[in-house]
Amino acid sequence: MTYKKARKDRFVQAVERRLKPLQPKQEKTALGKRTSSAAFDPIMSAELGVAPIVSATEEHVLPVPGHPDARLRVYWPTDVRAEAVADGGLPVLVYFFGGGFEIAGIDWVWWDASFRERARDAGIILVAGEYSHAPEVTFPAQPEQCWSVFEWAATHARELGGDPNRMAIGGGSSGANLATATALMNRDRANRPVRLQILEVPLLDLTTRHLDLDGVEPGIPKPLFRHLAGIIVRQYVGRSRKRRRDPYASPLLAKSLKGMPPTVIWTAELDALRGDGEAYARALSEAGVPVSCVRMIGQNHGSGGFRHHVPAADHLHRDIVATLRTLHDEPVVYPEVAR
């Protein structure tokens, strides 16, 4: 036997077999998917022992000119809210959840538990931003909402006990798309100091040209996967090819990535989006941006969340926490290498 071909991690298979009987009927509409997935979240979380730890939190709703309001939740690393500071303070991560632009949110048990643990383990303040779902609300509302969340966090960092000079931006899947768009907006509009960008299984090109269909899991026909990806894209940005190429919709296609923050990317072997994440790593490197990219062998798009059941998911958590903890240190200054 050889091991040249990709195969799903046995631990991932075990979790998926465990969850399969609990999963609801597959819905076809965005609203149906949102309703059924929201109902499944607490069931899945209970089955896998996911429960939010106690930590101090605070919520805010922000007006977004021309678009729906944006909601956010601040997480502190302990059960005590940090005092305002005049200088120094804790690092601040602004993070956006994933869900194909159409499902999930900061109230999901799964995401809420993750935010609390990352804040605690990394010793940081985490600001989780919520954005409107497609197709009821479409681009460019979502990146503008996320930009507003980031601007609020940077402006109020001292009041939160944070350091506006130790800011990071991150996201998973579609949330990674919005995190990268937010980082581009920051570069283009405000150029606030951002020390780090973390992206998990990111979706970064809505033309789908960078999808790596060799990463599609066995049993899922490639044409079907491309069709489903097209539905997600159309719900979010519509049918306009020009709109899909907008850099705030497809950050990978931005004319220049020079000036983007140092970035760490995690992709999964059994995920067509590995093509987006790994292409973005190459593009950042060409632009002279410090970047690292890790492909998780045997993992798929969602298995990084199966902590305490999948060893690779636990390692991913430790890797992300270690990366976030570098925000406590002085940054490494690399030489200019862009052409």
N, C-alpha and C positions, 0 to 999 in steps of 0.2 A: 504493500500500500504506500502511495505517495501522498503528500499534503500540499500539492501545488495549488489546488483549487480552493477557493474560499468556501468555508462551511460555517454554519452558525454554531456559536459557543454552546456547549451542552448545558451550561447553567442558564443561558437565555432560553433555550428550548424548554427547560424544566419550568421556568416561570410562566412562559406562554401557555404551556399545557395546563398549568394550574389556573390561569386566568380565563382560559377559553370558555369553560362552562358558565362563567359569571357574566360574560359580555352580552350587552343588549343587541337586539336586532339592528343590522346595519341600515341606517337611514340614508335617503338620497338627497334631501334638501339640506341647505346650510343650517336652517333653524332646527330641523330634525336631528342633524348631527350634533348641534350645540346642546340640545336638550338631553339627548341620550348620553353623550359623553360627560356632561355635567352630573348626570345621575350615576354614572359608572365610577366617577372619580372617588367618592367616599367608599364605594364597595371595594374597588381595587386597593385603595389605601389601607382599609381595614384588613383585607386579606394578606397584604404584605407587611403589615405592622407599621405603616407610616403614620406618624402622629406628630403634630407641631409641638416643639418644645416651648417652654415659657420664655418669652422675651418681651421687652418693651417695644411697643409699636405706636404709630400715630398716623392718621389719615388726613389727606387734603384733596380738595377738588379744585382744579385750575381752569380758568377760562382760556380758550384757545380761539383767537380771532378768526372768524369765518368757518369754524368747525365745532363739533361737539366738545364739551368739557372733557378734560383728562383727569383721571383719578390716580392717586398714588398712595403707597403705604411705605412708611419709614420703619426699618427694623434696626434696633440697636443690638450689640453683641451680648448684652446681659438683660436681666429683667428690670434694670434701672435706666431710665432715659438719661443720656449724657447731658451735662450742663453746657450752656453756651460758652464759647471760648473766644478770646480776643486774638489768640495766636496758636499755632500748632493745631492739635485736634486729630481725630481718627480719619483714616482714609474713607472715601465715600465711593461706593459702586452703584451706578444707576443701571438697572437690569430690566430687560423686557422678555416676557414669557413667550413661548412658542405655541402654535396651534393652527398652522395653515392660514392665518389671518381670520379664521372663521370660528374657532372654539377656544376654550380655556380662559383663564383670568387669574388675578391675584387672590381671589377667594377660594380657588381650588385647593383642597387639602394637600395635594401633591406638590404644587408650587409653593404654597405657604410654608410647608414644612422645610422645603429645600432652602428658601430664603432665610429662614430662621437659623438653620444649621450652618449655612455658609457665613452669615454675619458673625455667629458665635465662634466658629472654628478659625476664621481668618482674622477676627478681632477688628472688624470694620463696621461701618454703617452701610446698610443696603437700602437703596430706594427702589422699590418695585413699581414700575409704571404700568398703567392699564390703558389700552387703546380700544377704539371702536372696532366691532367685528364687520367683516365683509360677508355678504354683498350689500347689507343694509347701508353701510357707510363705506366709501371707497377712497382710494388714493386720490389726492395727497393728504387726506385728513390724518391718517395714522402717523406718518413721519412728523407732521406738524405737532400732533399731540405729544409724541415722544420727545421732540425738541423742547417743547414747553416743560415737560417733566425734568429734562436735563438742566435746562436753564434755571428752573426753580431750585433744583438741588445745588447747583453751583452757587447761586445767589444766596441761599439760606444755609450753606454748609456750616458756617461759624455758629449760627443759632442752634444747629443740630448737634454741636460738639464735634464737627468735622473740619477737615482741612481742605479748602478749595484748590490747593496746590497738589493734592494727592487724590485726584479724581480718576475714576475708571468707568468705562462703558461696557456693557455686555448683553448677551442675549442668546437664546436657543432657537434654532430653526427659523421660522418666520420672524421671531423676536430678534434673532441675530441680524436679519436683513434690516430691521428697524434700528437696531443699535448701530450698525454700520452707516446707515443713512444719517442718523443723528450725529455720528462722528464727522461725516462729511459736511453736514450743516454747520457744525461747530467750527470746522476749519474755514468754511466759506463766509460765515456770518460773524462769529465772535472770537474765534481762536483762543478760547479759554484753555489753560493747560490741562491736558488729559494724559495721564501717565501710562495708561494701559487699556487695551481693548481685548475682551475675551469672547470668543465665538464658539458655540457648540453646534455641531452639524448644521452649518449655516446655509440658507437659501439666499443667493446673492446675484443671480442672473435670471430675470423673469422672461427672457426670450427662450429659456431652457436649452440654449446651445451648449452650456457647460455641464449639463447632466451627464453623469457617467453611468450609462445603462448596464454596463458590465457589473455594476454594484447592486443591481436590483436582485432581491432575494429570489432564490430558485422557487418556481411555482407561480411567480407573478409574471405574466407575459409582458414583454417590453412595450408593445403598442398600448396595452391597457394602462401601464404606468404613465406613459407619456400623455395619454388621454386624461387621466386623473390629475396629472400635474397641470395640464392646460385648463381644466376647470377651476383649480385654485387660482391660477393667474388671472383668468378672465373675471372671476368674481371680484378680485382685488383692484385690477387696473383697467378692465375692459378689454376690448379687441384691438385697440389702437397699438400698432407696432411702435410708433414713436413714443407713446406713453410708457411702454414696457422698457424702452431703452433710457428713459429718464434716470440719471444717476442716483436720484433719491428713491427710485423703485428698484433699480439694478445697480447697486454700488460697484460691482465688479467691472461694469462698463464705463465708469467715470473716465473722462479724458486724462486725468492725472490723479494719482493717489499720493503724490508727494505731500508731506506735512501731516499724514495720518498718524495716529498714535501707535506705539509699539503694540504688536498684536500676537496673541496665542490662539490657535485654532485647533479644535478637535473634530475629526471626521470619523465615520464608521465604515468598515470594510463593506458591509452589506447594506449600503445606502447610496442611491444614485446621487444624492447631494454631496457625496465626497468629491465629485467633480468640481462643484462650485467652490467648496472650501479650499481645496488644494490649488485650484487655479488662482484664487484670490491670494493665497500665500505667495505664489510665484509673481503675481502682479505687484504685490507690496514690496517684495525683494527687489524687483526691477526698479521700483520707485525709490529705493534706498531706505525703506522703512524696516526697522528690526522686526522680524517675524519668525515664529516657530509654528510648525503644524505637525500634529500627531494623528496617525490613523489607528483606530482601535480594531485590532484583528478579531474577527468572529462576531462583532457587534453589529446591531442594526440601528435604525434611526431613533428608536425609543429606549433601547436597553440600557443606556447610560443612567436611567433613572431607577434601575432595579437595585438599589443599595441594599446591602446585607443579604442579598440573594445571588448576586452575580459579582464575582471577584473583580472583574474589569470595571464595573460601576463604582465599586468602593475605591479602586485606584484612581478613577477619573475624579471623584470627589477630592481625594487627597491631592491630586495634581492641581486642580483648580484652586483649592485652599492655599497650597504652597505658592502658586502664582500670585494670588491675591495678597499674600503676606509680604511679597516683595514691595508692596506699596508703603510698608512701614520703613523701608530702607531708602537710602539715597539712590537715585537712578544711575544706571550705568550709562556713560556717555560714549557712543560709538562714533567712529570717524564717518565723514561724508563719503558715500560710495556711489550715489546716483550719477548717471551720465549727464 
